[in-house]
Amino acid sequence: MDEIDSSDVLAMFETVDLHHPEWSRIDWIGVKLSEDLDRTFREEGFVIAEVGPGFSLVRNLP
């Protein structure tokens, strides 16, 4: 299986965020949490947890 590039993950994230603005958790299955992704998402205030073969991105909604 080919590894998904960080820029692809960020593009997918932007699409999900645009079309589902009320999301509170996104599970990225089969995606390696790179240092770039970790830093980018944490700088935006998201909580990240590595789970199984991927990671979860969590945010608190107001």
C-alpha positions in Angstrom: 0.0 0.0 0.0 1.3 3.4 -0.9 1.9 5.9 1.9 -0.4 9.0 1.8 1.5 12.3 1.5 1.0 14.9 4.2 -0.3 17.4 1.6 -3.0 14.9 0.6 -4.1 14.5 4.2 -4.3 18.3 4.6 -6.3 18.6 1.4 -8.7 15.9 2.6 -9.0 17.6 6.0 -9.9 20.9 4.4 -12.7 19.2 2.4 -14.1 17.5 5.4 -13.9 20.7 7.5 -15.6 22.7 4.7 -18.5 20.2 4.2 -18.9 19.0 7.8 -18.2 22.1 10.0 -19.7 20.4 13.1 -17.2 17.5 13.1 -15.7 16.7 16.5 -13.5 13.7 15.6 -11.9 12.4 12.4 -10.2 9.0 12.3 -7.4 8.6 9.8 -7.1 4.9 9.2 -4.0 3.7 7.4 -2.4 7.1 7.5 0.9 7.6 9.3 1.1 10.6 11.6 4.1 12.4 10.3 6.0 15.1 12.2 4.6 17.7 9.8 1.0 16.6 10.3 1.4 16.4 14.1 2.9 19.9 14.3 0.3 21.4 11.9 -2.7 19.9 13.7 -1.4 20.7 17.2 -0.7 24.3 16.2 -4.4 24.5 15.2 -5.3 23.3 18.7 -6.4 19.8 17.9 -5.9 16.8 20.1 -4.2 13.9 18.4 -4.1 10.3 19.4 -2.3 7.5 17.5 -4.7 4.6 17.2 -4.0 1.3 15.5 -3.0 1.8 12.0 -3.6 5.6 12.0 -4.6 8.5 14.2 -7.6 10.4 15.5 -8.0 14.2 15.3 -10.3 15.6 18.0 -11.6 19.1 18.6 -13.9 20.6 21.2 -16.8 22.5 19.7 -18.0 25.7 21.5 
